[in-house]
């Protein structure tokens, strides 16, 4: 064999090895890309669930806190003025109304999908 034919065979062998490595890398990239998409959708759904749970906890705490504060204020005022549950009922109703108003405000807050992009004027 001549020197040139040996070089040619060696070059072809390297080409085959590089081609095999390239194919292996392509399949690995495709596999990782598919896993990344799966993780992204799972993370997005987890994020949405967590966000919804956070809003639910906030709504619950707002409602309970407003009713509790109204009830305690009414009870204390009734105790000071030695009245029957007049102020308790008034402040209980005010606490309920305030709680529902806060829940309404939270529910009407626009989400990220509803926010309109701001347009800058030149």
C-alpha positions in Angstrom: 0.0 0.0 0.0 1.1 3.4 -0.7 1.3 6.2 1.7 -1.6 8.0 0.1 -3.9 5.1 0.3 -3.1 4.7 4.0 -3.9 8.3 4.6 -7.1 8.0 2.7 -8.2 4.9 4.8 -7.2 6.7 8.0 -9.2 9.7 6.9 -12.3 7.6 6.1 -12.0 5.9 9.4 -11.9 9.2 11.3 -14.9 10.4 9.2 -16.9 7.3 10.2 -15.9 7.8 13.9 -16.9 11.5 13.7 -20.1 10.6 12.0 -21.0 8.1 14.7 -20.2 10.6 17.4 -22.3 13.2 15.7 -25.2 10.9 15.4 -24.9 10.0 19.1 -24.8 13.7 20.1 -27.8 14.4 17.9 -29.8 11.7 19.6 -28.7 12.9 23.1 -29.7 16.4 22.3 -33.1 15.3 21.0 -33.5 13.2 24.1 -32.5 16.0 26.5 -34.7 18.5 24.6 -37.8 16.2 25.0 -37.0 15.9 28.7 -36.6 19.7 29.1 -40.0 20.2 27.5 -41.6 17.7 29.8 -39.9 19.4 32.8 -41.0 22.8 31.6 -44.7 21.8 31.3 -44.6 20.0 34.7 -42.9 23.1 36.3 -45.5 25.4 34.7 -48.4 23.3 36.0 -46.8 23.2 39.5 -46.3 26.9 39.4 -49.9 27.5 38.5 -51.1 25.2 41.2 -48.9 26.9 43.8 -50.0 30.3 42.7 -53.7 29.3 42.9 -53.1 27.8 46.4 -51.4 31.0 47.5 -54.3 33.1 46.3 -56.8 30.8 48.0 -54.9 31.0 51.3 -54.9 34.8 51.0 -58.6 35.0 50.3 -59.3 32.7 53.2 -57.1 34.7 55.6 -58.6 38.0 54.4 -62.1 36.9 55.0 -61.5 35.2 58.4 -59.4 38.2 59.6 -62.0 40.8 58.7 -64.8 38.8 60.3 -62.8 38.1 63.4 -61.7 41.8 63.8 -65.3 43.0 63.3 -66.6 40.5 65.9 -64.0 41.4 68.5 -64.5 45.1 68.0 -68.2 44.8 68.4 -67.9 42.6 71.4 -65.5 45.0 73.1 -67.7 48.0 72.4 -70.8 46.2 73.7 -68.8 45.3 76.9 -67.7 49.0 77.4 -71.2 50.4 76.9 -73.0 47.5 78.6 -75.3 47.0 75.7 -76.7 43.8 74.3 -75.2 42.4 71.1 -76.1 45.5 69.0 -72.5 46.6 68.3 -71.4 42.9 68.0 -74.0 42.4 65.2 -73.2 45.7 63.5 -69.4 45.1 63.5 -69.8 41.5 62.6 -71.8 42.6 59.5 -69.2 45.3 58.7 -66.4 42.7 59.0 -68.3 40.3 56.7 -68.8 43.1 54.2 -65.2 44.2 54.4 -64.0 40.6 54.0 -66.1 40.0 50.9 -65.0 43.4 49.5 -61.3 42.3 49.9 -62.1 38.9 48.3 -63.8 40.7 45.4 -60.7 43.0 44.9 -58.4 40.0 44.9 -60.6 38.1 42.4 -60.9 41.1 40.0 -57.1 41.7 39.9 -55.9 41.0 36.3 -53.8 38.0 35.8 -50.6 38.0 33.7 -52.5 36.7 30.7 -55.0 39.5 30.9 -52.5 42.3 31.3 -52.1 44.3 28.1 -48.6 45.2 27.0 -47.7 48.8 27.4 -47.1 50.6 24.1 -44.4 53.3 24.3 -45.1 56.4 22.2 -42.2 57.9 20.3 
